[in-house]
Amino acid sequence: MRKPIIAGNWKMHKTLGEAESFFDSVKDRLPNAGRADTVICAPAPFLASLAGRAGDGSPEIGAQTMHEEEKGAYTGEVSPVMLADLGVRYVIIGHSERREYFNETDESVNRKTKSAFGHKLIPIVCVGESLEEREGDKTAEKISGQVRAALEGISAEDAANAVIAYEPIWAIGTGKTATSDMANEACATIRSTLADLYGQETANQIRIQYGGSVKPENIAELLAQPDIDGALVGGASLEPESFIALAEAAGNE
Ligand SMILES: O=C[C@H](O)COP(=O)(O)O
């Protein structure tokens, strides 16, 4: 049985004060803490403070990206060593916004995914098709290729701990959610790719999230699907009440 996982991706939002106040207001109010994993992926400048506030029953802390090297002359970047040292547990790798605006490629996603495992960080690896690819009937080919590339050279033992986030690009921040059937079909394609790579037993252990305009109103229907184990949530993770509602729905699964 896979434990549901709700991860909030705050993207480039909030001040430090707002981030701390959000965290303090949700950390003791997650009704089903223990039945679902919850994660806040905050902007890098807030990670130390939030990790210091995290504890039993609170969300875990995630980063939104990282560099694959441990250290070096990479101005502006954050290393896996730095994240692990702060107590960060998860890191989003290859979000479509990173692929589009910051030149991330399947190759860099693979390097970062390997590096995350090498530093005991759990990667949330993002894959997803554009509207053009969906309309051209290329969804399965695209997401399956992205999963294969991201996990190339990664052992089954590590892969079992990965989280894969299926985020159709056309559904991100647009209010357009994939129907739960469409989302499940894509997540099932990802699971069958994982089974092809690692065998069915390992594939059955890997958690697959859906992301793209997830809100308290649609989370239950998405989580009811057999291959959807959680959500990567942007806009609806910014307000405490809505994040708590999402976590509650996941804990009831
Ligand atoms: O990482 C989160 C996704 O990009 C979804 O964002 P959204 O929930 O605002 O559509």
The ligand as an SDF file (V2000), in Angstrom:
LIG
                    3D

 10  9  0  0  0  0  0  0  0  0999 V2000
    4.2630   22.1920   -8.9330 O   0  0  0  0  0  0  0  0  0  0  0  0
    3.0560   22.4500   -9.0110 C   0  0  0  0  0  0  0  0  0  0  0  0
    2.4140   22.5700  -10.2810 C   0  0  0  0  0  0  0  0  0  0  0  0
    3.1590   23.3020  -11.1870 O   0  0  0  0  0  0  0  0  0  0  0  0
    0.9540   22.8810  -10.2610 C   0  0  0  0  0  0  0  0  0  0  0  0
    0.6870   24.2410  -10.0290 O   0  0  0  0  0  0  0  0  0  0  0  0
   -0.8460   24.6720   -9.8290 P   0  0  0  0  0  0  0  0  0  0  0  0
   -1.3980   23.8090   -8.7440 O   0  0  0  0  0  0  0  0  0  0  0  0
   -0.7800   26.1260   -9.4250 O   0  0  0  0  0  0  0  0  0  0  0  0
   -1.5230   24.4430  -11.1430 O   0  0  0  0  0  0  0  0  0  0  0  0
  1  2  2  0
  2  3  1  0
  3  4  1  0
  3  5  1  0
  5  6  1  0
  6  7  1  0
  7  8  2  0
  7  9  1  0
  7 10  1  0
M  END
$$$$
